[in-house]
Amino acid sequence: MSKFISAHAGGADWKVALGSCWAQIGSQLQDGARPKLGWCYLTDHYTPAAGNILDSLQQRLPEVHWVGAVGVGVGADSVEYFDEPGMALMLADLPPESFKVFSGQKPLEAGANGFEAFTALVHADGSNPDLPIQLKELSEKTATGYLFGGLSSARNQPLCFADEVLLGGLSGVAFGPETPVFSRVTQGCQPIGPQRAITRAEGNYLVTLDNARALDCALEDLGLSPEVPDPELRAELAETLAGLVDAGEDASARPGQFGANTEVRHIVGVGRKGGLLVIAEQIKAGMQLAFCKRNAEAAKHDLLRIIGEVRAQAESAGGVRGALYISCSGRGGPHFGQPHAEFEMVRQALGDAPLIGFFAGGEIARHHLYGYTGVLTVFAEMAPARS
């Protein structure tokens, strides 16, 4: 049985927090256990000490490969450290041949050294303009095409870990077929209008939807008069987002919900005279769009739905051994009504398996980059070793 263990702590002094984590880990390590893969998520209060923390982890457990990221918040079990010092660690005794750590310095190569990547956890810097292309290229190096992960949301330096501290770039760990991984995306927004076809767009300028002026469509879906004053219009659009589906992808979903292919982006400008909207994304004719707003109650129901789905899959494969939950930095307990609420929901619905994660500046699933979502990934019992 593959064993996962986790630990977490906070406080101004990172040495004290790490010492607490070591005590928690020591109490869970079984005799003869030799973990080979570790996750480390830190809040950006610990950014100045990130190198020292990784050095300490490597010195204490030199056989472990470490991956992770820095964010505005981290979570573990039923606790969220949001906008405060915090760290979350997880260890797994996965065989070293069942995974491969990669980064810009050590890129993942399809089939290199006999390793077959089925899926991969990815951490990245969202300021990289080539990130969408890099994610697509990386997904093509895996047998399933499925990536999961998130962007560093640190307010100081967007650091990631992949056996070293990395500033910028893309890194993570790929898993072979021996490691069953089940993952789902939960949406945090709810459509307020119909799915519309983008019929004209230039860069991030949305010109027409269904051959009508984009602004007119937005006013109709928002229930606003064409004579709505500018201040009221700007306020409404500031709370409205655009749910986009690439051309050729399935946009189907349950009524009143977005499907997993929907990427939510901000509306960042309006041209009233020309009826234009400016979207924080490069858009093209042929894509589909539905205006939407954040909805905490809908997000709660969707989160519980995907937890039930991945838990059922994992239990059919031997049970949940460990879990990663990467949520948007705009979610977390405060979005759901009280501190720690989001991780409490995940832990209660998923069970007692070790659970850690962080609050990201963007979430990754398949080759898509999402916003206002959560990505839950569980590890099930390992398949028998290949002969």
C-alpha positions in Angstrom: 0.0 0.0 0.0 1.4 3.4 -1.0 1.5 5.6 2.1 0.8 9.4 2.1 1.3 11.6 5.1 0.8 15.3 5.6 1.7 18.1 8.0 1.0 21.8 8.3 1.8 24.8 10.5 1.9 28.6 10.6 3.4 31.4 12.6 5.9 34.2 12.0 9.0 32.1 12.5 9.4 29.6 9.7 11.8 27.5 11.7 9.2 26.9 14.4 6.6 26.1 11.8 8.9 23.6 10.0 9.8 22.1 13.4 6.1 21.5 14.1 5.7 19.9 10.6 8.7 17.6 11.3 7.1 16.5 14.6 3.8 15.7 12.8 5.7 13.8 10.0 7.7 11.9 12.6 4.6 10.7 14.4 3.2 9.3 11.1 6.3 7.7 9.5 6.1 4.0 9.8 9.2 1.9 10.4 10.9 1.2 7.2 8.9 3.9 5.3 11.1 5.6 2.7 9.1 8.4 1.0 10.5 9.5 -2.4 8.1 12.4 -3.4 7.2 15.4 -1.4 5.0 18.5 -1.9 5.7 21.8 -0.3 3.3 24.8 -0.4 4.1 28.0 1.3 2.3 31.3 1.8 4.2 34.3 0.4 4.9 35.4 4.0 7.7 32.8 3.9 9.0 33.8 0.5 12.3 35.2 1.9 13.0 31.9 3.6 11.9 29.6 0.7 15.5 28.6 -0.1 16.2 27.8 3.5 13.0 25.8 3.9 13.8 23.7 0.8 17.4 23.2 2.0 16.1 22.0 5.3 13.7 19.6 3.7 16.4 18.1 1.5 18.8 17.8 4.3 16.3 16.0 6.5 15.0 13.7 3.8 17.8 13.5 1.1 16.0 10.8 -0.9 12.9 12.9 -1.4 12.2 14.9 -4.6 10.3 18.1 -3.7 7.8 20.0 -5.8 5.5 22.9 -4.9 4.8 26.6 -5.1 4.3 29.8 -3.1 0.8 31.5 -2.9 -1.2 34.0 -1.0 -2.7 31.0 0.9 -2.2 27.3 1.5 -4.5 24.6 2.9 -4.2 21.3 4.6 -6.8 19.0 6.1 -9.5 21.4 7.3 -7.3 24.4 7.8 -6.6 27.4 5.5 -3.7 29.8 6.0 -4.8 32.7 4.0 -2.9 36.0 3.9 -0.8 34.8 6.9 2.3 32.7 7.4 1.7 29.0 6.6 3.1 25.9 5.1 1.7 22.6 4.0 3.7 19.4 3.4 2.8 16.0 2.0 5.0 12.9 1.5 4.4 9.7 -0.5 6.4 6.5 -0.7 5.9 6.2 -4.5 8.6 4.2 -6.3 11.1 6.5 -7.9 10.5 5.0 -11.3 6.8 5.9 -11.1 7.3 9.7 -11.4 9.7 12.2 -12.9 10.3 15.8 -11.7 10.7 18.4 -14.5 11.5 22.1 -14.9 12.9 24.4 -17.5 16.4 23.1 -16.7 15.2 19.5 -16.8 12.3 19.3 -19.3 10.0 16.4 -19.6 10.7 14.4 -22.7 8.1 11.9 -24.0 9.5 8.3 -23.5 12.9 9.4 -22.3 14.8 6.8 -20.3 11.8 4.4 -20.6 9.5 6.6 -18.5 6.0 7.0 -19.8 4.2 10.0 -18.5 0.4 9.5 -18.1 -0.4 12.8 -16.4 1.5 15.7 -14.7 1.2 18.2 -11.9 2.2 21.6 -13.0 3.2 24.8 -11.2 4.0 27.9 -13.2 4.4 31.7 -13.3 1.3 33.3 -14.8 3.2 36.3 -16.2 4.8 34.1 -18.9 3.1 35.1 -22.1 3.9 31.7 -23.7 2.3 29.7 -20.9 -0.8 28.6 -22.9 1.4 27.2 -25.6 3.8 25.6 -23.1 0.8 23.9 -21.4 -0.5 22.5 -24.6 3.0 21.2 -25.6 3.4 19.6 -22.2 0.0 18.0 -22.3 1.0 16.4 -25.6 3.9 14.7 -23.9 1.5 12.8 -21.6 -0.5 9.7 -22.7 -3.7 11.1 -21.3 -3.2 14.8 -22.2 -4.3 15.7 -18.7 -2.4 18.2 -16.6 -3.5 19.6 -13.2 -2.0 22.3 -11.1 -1.9 26.1 -10.6 0.0 29.3 -10.9 2.0 30.9 -8.1 -0.1 33.7 -6.6 2.7 35.2 -4.5 2.5 39.0 -4.2 6.3 39.2 -4.1 8.1 36.5 -6.1 6.2 33.8 -8.0 8.4 31.0 -6.7 8.0 27.3 -7.5 9.9 24.2 -6.3 11.2 21.3 -8.4 14.2 20.0 -6.5 15.3 23.6 -6.5 13.8 27.1 -6.0 12.6 28.4 -9.3 11.6 32.0 -10.2 9.2 31.9 -13.2 8.9 29.2 -15.8 7.0 25.9 -15.6 7.8 22.9 -13.5 6.2 20.0 -11.7 6.1 16.2 -11.6 4.8 13.7 -14.1 3.3 10.4 -13.1 3.5 7.0 -14.8 0.7 4.5 -15.4 1.4 2.8 -12.0 0.0 5.8 -10.1 -3.8 6.1 -10.5 -4.8 9.7 -10.5 -8.3 11.0 -10.7 -9.0 14.7 -11.1 -12.0 17.1 -11.6 -12.5 20.9 -12.1 -15.2 22.7 -10.1 -16.5 26.0 -11.5 -17.1 29.0 -9.3 -19.2 31.0 -11.7 -22.8 30.6 -12.9 -24.0 31.7 -16.4 -26.6 34.4 -16.4 -27.4 34.3 -20.1 -27.4 31.9 -23.0 -24.3 30.4 -24.8 -23.5 32.8 -27.6 -21.3 32.5 -30.6 -18.4 34.9 -31.1 -18.9 36.1 -34.6 -16.3 38.9 -34.7 -13.3 39.5 -32.5 -9.9 41.2 -32.9 -7.3 40.3 -30.3 -9.0 40.9 -27.0 -11.7 43.1 -28.5 -15.1 41.4 -28.6 -17.0 43.0 -31.5 -20.1 40.9 -32.1 -22.0 37.9 -30.5 -24.5 36.1 -32.7 -23.9 38.8 -35.2 -25.2 41.5 -32.8 -23.1 44.1 -31.0 -21.4 42.5 -28.0 -22.4 45.3 -25.6 -26.1 45.0 -26.7 -25.9 41.2 -25.9 -24.4 41.9 -22.5 -27.1 44.5 -21.7 -29.8 42.0 -22.7 -28.3 39.2 -20.5 -27.8 41.5 -17.6 -31.3 42.9 -17.8 -30.1 46.4 -18.3 -31.6 49.2 -20.4 -29.5 50.5 -23.3 -29.7 53.9 -21.6 -28.1 52.7 -18.4 -25.8 55.4 -17.0 -22.1 54.9 -17.5 -21.3 54.5 -13.7 -23.9 51.8 -13.3 -22.8 50.1 -16.5 -19.2 50.0 -15.3 -20.2 48.7 -11.9 -22.3 45.9 -13.5 -19.5 44.9 -15.9 -17.0 44.9 -13.1 -19.0 42.1 -11.4 -19.6 40.2 -14.7 -17.2 37.8 -16.3 -17.0 36.0 -19.7 -17.2 32.2 -19.8 -15.3 31.2 -22.9 -15.2 27.8 -24.8 -12.7 27.3 -27.6 -14.0 26.6 -31.1 -14.4 22.9 -31.6 -14.7 22.0 -27.9 -17.9 20.7 -26.3 -19.7 23.5 -24.4 -22.4 21.2 -23.0 -23.1 21.2 -19.3 -25.9 20.7 -16.8 -28.6 23.4 -17.1 -27.5 26.6 -15.4 -23.9 25.4 -15.1 -20.6 25.6 -17.0 -18.8 22.6 -18.3 -15.2 21.8 -17.5 -14.1 23.3 -20.9 -15.2 26.8 -19.9 -12.5 29.3 -19.1 -13.7 32.4 -17.2 -12.1 35.7 -17.9 -12.6 39.3 -16.7 -14.3 42.1 -18.8 -11.7 44.8 -18.6 -13.2 47.5 -20.8 -16.1 48.7 -22.8 -16.5 50.9 -25.9 -20.0 52.3 -25.7 -20.0 54.0 -29.1 -18.9 50.9 -31.0 -20.7 48.4 -28.8 -17.4 46.7 -27.9 -16.2 44.8 -24.9 -12.6 44.2 -24.0 -11.9 40.7 -22.6 -8.8 39.7 -20.6 -8.0 37.0 -23.2 -7.1 36.7 -26.9 -10.4 35.7 -28.5 -11.4 34.5 -31.9 -14.5 34.1 -34.0 -16.0 30.6 -33.6 -15.5 30.5 -29.8 -18.5 30.5 -27.6 -19.3 32.9 -24.7 -21.7 33.1 -21.9 -21.8 36.0 -19.4 -21.6 34.9 -15.8 -21.2 36.0 -12.2 -19.6 34.4 -9.2 -22.1 32.4 -7.1 -21.0 30.9 -3.8 -24.0 28.6 -3.4 -23.6 27.2 -6.9 -19.9 26.8 -6.3 -20.5 24.9 -3.1 -22.9 22.4 -4.8 -20.5 21.9 -7.8 -17.6 21.4 -5.4 -19.4 18.7 -3.5 -20.4 17.1 -6.8 -16.9 16.7 -8.1 -15.7 15.4 -4.7 -18.2 12.7 -4.9 -17.2 11.8 -8.4 -13.5 11.5 -7.8 -14.0 9.7 -4.4 -16.1 7.1 -6.1 -13.5 6.6 -8.8 -10.7 6.3 -6.3 -12.6 3.9 -4.1 -13.2 1.6 -7.1 -9.4 1.6 -7.5 -8.5 0.8 -3.9 -9.3 4.0 -2.0 -8.1 7.6 -1.6 -4.4 7.6 -0.5 -3.8 11.4 -0.7 -5.3 14.5 -2.3 -4.3 17.8 -3.8 -6.7 20.7 -3.9 -5.7 23.8 -5.8 -8.2 26.6 -5.6 -8.4 30.1 -6.9 -7.0 32.9 -4.7 -10.4 34.6 -5.1 -12.2 31.6 -3.4 -11.2 30.1 0.0 -13.2 30.2 3.2 -14.2 33.9 3.0 -15.9 33.3 -0.4 -17.9 30.5 1.2 -19.0 32.4 4.3 -16.4 31.7 7.0 -12.7 31.0 7.5 -11.5 27.5 6.4 -14.9 26.7 4.8 -13.6 25.5 1.5 -11.0 23.1 2.7 -13.4 22.0 5.5 -15.9 21.0 2.7 -13.3 19.1 0.8 -12.0 17.2 3.8 -15.5 16.3 5.1 -16.7 15.0 1.8 -13.4 13.3 0.8 -12.6 11.6 4.0 -9.6 11.4 6.3 -6.9 10.9 3.6 -4.0 13.5 3.7 -5.1 16.6 1.9 -3.0 19.7 1.0 -3.0 22.5 -1.6 -2.7 26.2 -2.2 -4.7 29.2 -3.5 -3.5 29.9 -7.0 -3.4 32.8 -9.4 -4.9 30.6 -12.1 -5.8 26.9 -12.1 -4.6 24.3 -14.6 -6.6 21.3 -15.8 -5.9 19.4 -19.1 -4.1 22.1 -21.1 -6.5 24.9 -20.0 -5.9 27.8 -17.7 -8.8 28.6 -15.5 -9.9 31.2 -13.1 -12.3 31.1 -10.1 -12.2 27.3 -10.1 -10.9 24.5 -7.9 -9.0 21.5 -9.2 -9.2 18.4 -7.0 -6.9 15.5 -7.7 -6.8 12.3 -5.7 -4.2 9.5 -5.7 -5.6 5.9 -5.5 -3.8 2.7 -4.6 -1.0 1.9 -7.0 -1.2 -0.7 -9.7 1.1 -3.7 -9.4 4.6 -3.0 -10.6 5.4 -3.8 -14.2 7.5 -6.9 -14.7 
